[in-house]
Amino acid sequence: MLTSVDSSQGARQVAAAWEPVREQANHAVAAYMSAVSAADLDSDPEEPVARHAAEAFRTSADQLAHAVVAVRRFLEQSGRPLQRARSAHAAVPDRLRAAQVAVTSAARAIDAAQAEGYLAREATELLQQARSALAQLDRGVESLGLQGVLDGAAHVIELSAKAQADAESLRGRAQALTQRITAARTFLQVTEGQLDDAPEALSELRRSYVYPSFADLEKTPATAATDLAKARRHLDRAAALVTSQEQRWGEADEAVAAARVAIEAAARAAQSVRHRLSALRAAEEDPGEPLRQTRRVLRDAQRFLLAGPDRPAPQHVSRLDALGIQLDTVPERLAARNRPDFWAYLTELATVSEGARAVVDAVRQARADR
């Protein structure tokens, strides 16, 4: 019993120590039974016979007393591991009953779901696995070992719980998927409306600004349209997968997720054209404003560098100085062209701002590490 619960070296030592105690007890009981069998208690034996029987009884009684002492001593020395073994054995019936109850509960949940028209494929498959695992437990402790039975019962309970949870979630899952499909279709329609404005915005970019300002956006409408067509196919597939005949919830989930990824890509593309046009118009109207914003970012970085308790690191100082020189030369790029490239202007200002923020992040990290 003990080694079926605990396979450690200590448990094996306790089991080995029990063997001679068990043999001693068995021998004492056998001797006592032999003495009882040899004595004729229904007659009045002669004195030598009676004396022999009494001696045999005394000897067997002494052996029994010694065996009892040996057993008690063994129990005192090995009580804790034996108690664990007894507790584990006592838990087996309860765990088996719990496994059977779990299987029954899962089956009832699946029956209820199927009565509402749900196929409950995944739940049914899990229940079959649970029933198969439960059947294996019929082999008993002798075949599986005590820990094997306990682990097997826990596995049955886990599978049954998953089956029950899946069956009970089907109604809500179906409703949620329908809502997600509807929301994704609305998102798609909104994005289509935004994309309708992209060709006009792109045409304005071509008329008003140099080619490098919008070259990367030339294929945006076509790319976005392709993404929306892909999204529409995913949503049509998702709608087909949630019908009462299919009910393939997992595949429908994946199709809706793929559709949203495609719609979001199209939405970003549609917005990029409008945002580019807005940014270029603002820069053309007031080229000094983005320059002032970038200068504030650089100045804040310089102040942060000088506000520390220690002397600024030379590499950080030189990096900010280089960014300052770069910033001073940016306006010259606009003056050097008959038709300024405002996007290159804004891009270089963004590069200066990002460089200043990177220095701040590096300084902050260095101070935190000290």
C-alpha positions in Angstrom: 0.0 0.0 0.0 2.7 2.5 1.0 4.8 2.1 -2.2 1.8 2.5 -4.3 1.4 6.0 -2.9 5.0 7.0 -2.3 7.8 5.7 -4.4 10.6 7.5 -2.6 13.6 5.8 -1.1 12.2 6.4 2.4 9.0 4.7 1.6 10.9 1.7 0.2 12.9 1.5 3.4 9.7 1.5 5.4 8.2 -1.2 3.3 11.3 -3.3 3.6 11.3 -2.8 7.4 7.7 -4.1 7.5 8.5 -7.4 5.9 10.3 -9.0 9.0 7.6 -7.6 11.3 4.9 -9.1 9.1 6.6 -12.5 9.0 7.0 -12.4 12.8 3.3 -11.7 13.2 2.3 -14.3 10.7 4.5 -16.9 12.4 3.1 -16.1 15.9 -0.5 -16.3 14.7 0.3 -19.6 12.9 1.9 -21.0 16.1 -1.1 -20.0 18.2 -3.6 -21.6 15.8 -1.5 -24.7 15.7 -1.5 -24.9 19.5 -5.3 -24.5 19.5 -5.7 -27.1 16.9 -3.5 -29.6 18.6 -5.3 -29.4 22.0 -8.5 -31.4 22.5 -10.5 -29.0 24.6 -13.6 -31.3 24.8 -11.9 -34.1 26.8 -10.0 -34.4 30.0 -6.4 -35.1 28.9 -3.8 -36.8 30.9 -1.3 -34.8 32.8 1.6 -35.1 30.3 -0.6 -34.1 27.4 -2.1 -31.2 29.4 1.3 -30.0 30.4 2.5 -30.1 26.8 -0.6 -28.2 25.6 -0.2 -25.6 28.3 3.5 -25.1 27.3 2.5 -24.8 23.6 -0.1 -22.1 24.6 2.4 -20.2 26.7 5.0 -20.2 23.9 2.5 -19.1 21.3 1.2 -16.4 23.6 4.7 -15.1 24.1 5.3 -15.1 20.4 2.0 -13.1 19.9 3.0 -10.7 22.6 6.4 -10.1 21.0 4.7 -9.7 17.6 2.4 -7.1 19.0 5.3 -5.2 20.4 7.1 -5.3 17.1 4.0 -4.1 15.2 3.5 -1.2 17.7 7.1 -0.2 17.5 6.9 -0.3 13.7 3.8 1.9 13.7 5.5 4.4 16.1 8.5 4.6 13.8 6.6 4.7 10.5 3.3 6.3 11.4 3.5 9.4 9.2 4.1 7.7 5.8 1.6 5.0 6.7 -1.0 7.7 7.6 -0.4 9.3 4.2 -0.9 5.9 2.6 -4.2 5.3 4.5 -5.5 8.8 3.7 -4.7 8.3 0.0 -6.4 4.9 0.0 -9.4 6.4 1.8 -9.7 9.1 -0.9 -10.0 6.6 -3.8 -13.8 5.9 -3.4 -14.6 9.6 -3.1 -12.5 10.5 -6.1 -14.1 7.8 -8.2 -17.5 9.0 -7.3 -16.5 12.5 -8.1 -15.3 11.4 -11.5 -18.6 9.5 -12.2 -20.6 12.6 -11.1 -18.5 14.8 -13.4 -19.2 12.6 -16.4 -22.9 12.5 -15.6 -23.0 16.3 -15.3 -21.2 16.8 -18.6 -23.6 14.4 -20.3 -26.6 16.3 -19.1 -25.1 19.6 -20.2 -24.5 18.2 -23.7 -28.1 16.8 -23.8 -29.5 20.2 -22.9 -27.4 21.9 -25.6 -28.4 19.4 -28.2 -32.0 19.9 -27.3 -31.6 23.5 -28.2 -30.2 22.6 -31.6 -26.5 22.8 -30.9 -24.3 20.0 -32.2 -21.8 20.3 -29.4 -19.1 18.4 -31.3 -16.1 19.5 -29.1 -18.0 18.8 -25.9 -19.1 15.4 -27.1 -15.5 14.5 -28.1 -14.3 15.6 -24.6 -17.0 13.5 -23.0 -16.0 10.4 -24.9 -12.4 10.9 -23.8 -13.7 11.2 -20.2 -15.8 8.1 -20.4 -12.9 6.2 -21.9 -10.6 7.4 -19.1 -13.2 6.4 -16.5 -13.5 2.9 -17.9 -9.7 2.5 -17.5 -10.1 3.1 -13.8 -12.1 -0.2 -13.5 -8.7 -1.9 -13.6 -8.3 -0.9 -10.0 -5.4 -0.1 -7.7 -3.8 -3.4 -8.2 -3.3 -2.7 -11.9 -2.9 1.1 -12.0 -1.4 1.7 -8.6 -3.0 4.1 -6.1 -1.5 7.2 -7.6 -2.5 6.1 -11.1 -6.1 5.8 -9.9 -6.1 9.2 -8.3 -4.4 10.8 -11.3 -6.9 9.0 -13.6 -9.9 10.3 -11.6 -8.5 13.8 -11.7 -8.1 13.5 -15.5 -11.7 12.3 -15.9 -12.9 15.3 -13.8 -10.9 17.7 -15.9 -12.1 16.4 -19.2 -15.7 16.4 -18.0 -15.5 19.9 -16.7 -14.2 21.1 -20.0 -17.0 19.3 -21.8 -19.6 20.7 -19.5 -18.2 24.3 -19.8 -18.1 24.0 -23.6 -21.7 22.7 -23.9 -23.0 25.4 -21.5 -21.1 28.2 -23.5 -22.6 27.4 -26.9 -25.5 29.7 -26.8 -23.5 32.7 -25.6 -20.7 31.8 -28.0 -23.1 31.7 -31.0 -24.6 35.0 -30.1 -21.2 36.6 -29.6 -20.0 35.3 -33.0 -23.1 36.7 -34.7 -22.5 40.1 -33.1 -18.8 40.1 -34.1 -19.7 39.3 -37.7 -22.3 42.1 -37.7 -19.8 44.6 -36.2 -17.1 43.6 -38.6 -19.4 44.1 -41.6 -20.2 47.6 -40.2 -16.5 48.3 -39.9 -16.0 47.2 -43.4 -18.7 49.5 -44.8 -17.3 52.5 -42.9 -13.9 51.7 -44.3 -15.3 51.4 -47.8 -16.7 54.9 -47.3 -13.4 56.3 -46.2 -11.7 54.6 -49.1 -14.0 56.3 -51.6 -12.4 59.6 -50.6 -8.8 58.3 -51.2 -8.6 58.8 -55.0 -9.7 62.4 -54.7 -7.1 63.1 -51.9 -4.5 61.3 -53.9 -5.4 63.4 -56.9 -5.0 66.6 -54.8 -1.5 65.4 -53.7 -0.5 64.9 -57.3 -1.6 68.4 -58.3 -0.2 70.3 -55.4 3.0 68.5 -54.3 6.1 67.0 -55.6 6.1 63.3 -56.5 8.3 62.1 -53.5 5.7 63.5 -51.2 3.1 60.9 -52.1 5.0 58.2 -54.1 4.6 55.6 -51.4 0.8 56.1 -51.4 0.2 55.6 -55.2 -1.0 52.0 -54.8 -2.8 52.6 -51.5 -6.4 52.6 -52.9 -5.8 49.4 -54.9 -4.1 47.7 -51.9 -6.9 48.7 -49.6 -9.6 47.5 -52.0 -7.8 44.1 -52.1 -7.8 44.0 -48.3 -11.5 44.8 -48.2 -12.4 42.1 -50.7 -10.4 39.6 -48.7 -12.2 40.7 -45.5 -15.6 40.3 -47.3 -14.7 36.7 -48.2 -13.6 35.9 -44.6 -16.9 37.3 -43.3 -19.0 35.4 -45.8 -17.1 32.2 -44.7 -17.7 33.0 -41.0 -21.4 33.5 -41.6 -21.5 30.1 -43.3 -19.7 28.5 -40.5 -22.1 29.6 -37.8 -25.2 28.2 -39.5 -27.2 25.6 -37.7 -25.9 23.0 -40.2 -22.2 23.8 -39.6 -21.7 25.3 -36.1 -17.9 25.4 -36.5 -17.3 28.0 -33.9 -13.5 27.8 -33.8 -13.1 28.2 -37.5 -15.7 31.0 -37.5 -13.7 32.8 -34.8 -10.5 32.6 -37.0 -12.4 33.8 -40.0 -13.7 36.9 -38.2 -10.3 37.6 -36.7 -8.7 37.4 -40.2 -11.4 39.7 -41.6 -10.7 42.3 -38.9 -7.0 42.3 -39.6 -7.7 42.9 -43.3 -10.2 45.7 -42.6 -7.8 47.4 -40.2 -5.1 47.3 -42.8 -7.5 48.9 -45.3 -8.6 51.5 -42.8 -5.0 52.5 -42.1 -4.3 52.8 -45.8 -7.4 55.0 -46.4 -6.5 57.2 -43.5 -2.8 57.5 -44.6 -3.8 59.4 -47.7 -6.0 61.8 -45.9 -3.5 62.3 -43.1 -0.7 62.9 -45.6 -2.7 65.6 -47.4 -3.6 67.3 -44.1 0.0 67.2 -42.9 1.3 68.7 -46.2 -1.3 71.4 -46.2 -0.5 72.4 -42.6 3.2 72.5 -43.4 2.7 74.5 -46.5 0.5 77.0 -44.6 2.9 77.4 -41.7 6.3 75.7 -42.2 7.5 77.2 -39.0 5.1 75.4 -36.7 6.5 71.9 -37.1 10.0 73.4 -36.8 9.1 75.1 -33.5 7.6 71.9 -32.2 10.7 69.9 -33.0 12.9 72.6 -31.4 10.8 72.3 -28.2 11.4 68.6 -28.1 15.1 69.0 -28.6 15.3 71.8 -25.9 13.4 69.6 -23.4 15.8 66.8 -24.0 18.8 69.1 -23.4 17.2 70.3 -20.2 16.5 66.8 -19.0 20.1 65.9 -19.7 21.5 68.8 -17.7 19.0 68.4 -14.8 20.6 65.1 -13.6 22.7 64.8 -10.5 25.8 63.6 -12.5 27.8 65.1 -15.3 26.1 64.3 -18.6 27.7 61.5 -20.6 29.7 62.8 -23.5 27.9 60.6 -26.1 24.6 62.0 -25.1 25.8 65.6 -25.2 27.4 65.1 -28.7 24.2 63.3 -30.0 22.0 66.2 -29.0 24.5 68.7 -30.4 24.4 66.9 -33.7 20.6 66.9 -33.7 20.7 70.7 -33.1 22.9 71.2 -36.0 20.7 69.0 -38.2 17.6 70.9 -37.1 19.2 74.3 -38.0 19.8 73.1 -41.6 16.3 71.6 -42.2 14.6 75.0 -43.3 17.3 75.3 -46.0 15.8 72.3 -47.7 12.6 74.2 -48.4 14.4 77.3 -49.7 16.5 75.3 -52.0 13.6 74.2 -54.2 11.2 76.0 -56.5 8.6 73.5 -55.4 9.4 72.4 -51.9 9.3 68.8 -50.7 7.3 69.4 -47.6 7.1 65.6 -46.8 10.9 65.3 -46.8 10.9 68.4 -44.5 8.4 66.9 -42.1 10.2 63.5 -42.2 13.5 65.0 -41.3 11.9 67.0 -38.4 10.4 63.7 -37.2 13.8 62.1 -37.3 15.3 64.9 -35.1 12.4 64.5 -32.6 12.8 60.7 -32.4 16.5 61.1 -31.9 16.0 63.5 -29.0 13.5 61.2 -27.4 15.9 58.2 -27.8 18.6 60.2 -25.9 16.1 60.9 -23.1 15.1 57.2 -22.9 18.8 56.2 -22.8 19.6 58.7 -20.0 16.5 57.7 -18.0 17.5 54.0 -18.3 21.1 54.7 -17.2 19.9 56.7 -14.1 17.5 53.9 -13.2 20.3 51.3 -13.4 22.5 53.1 -10.9 
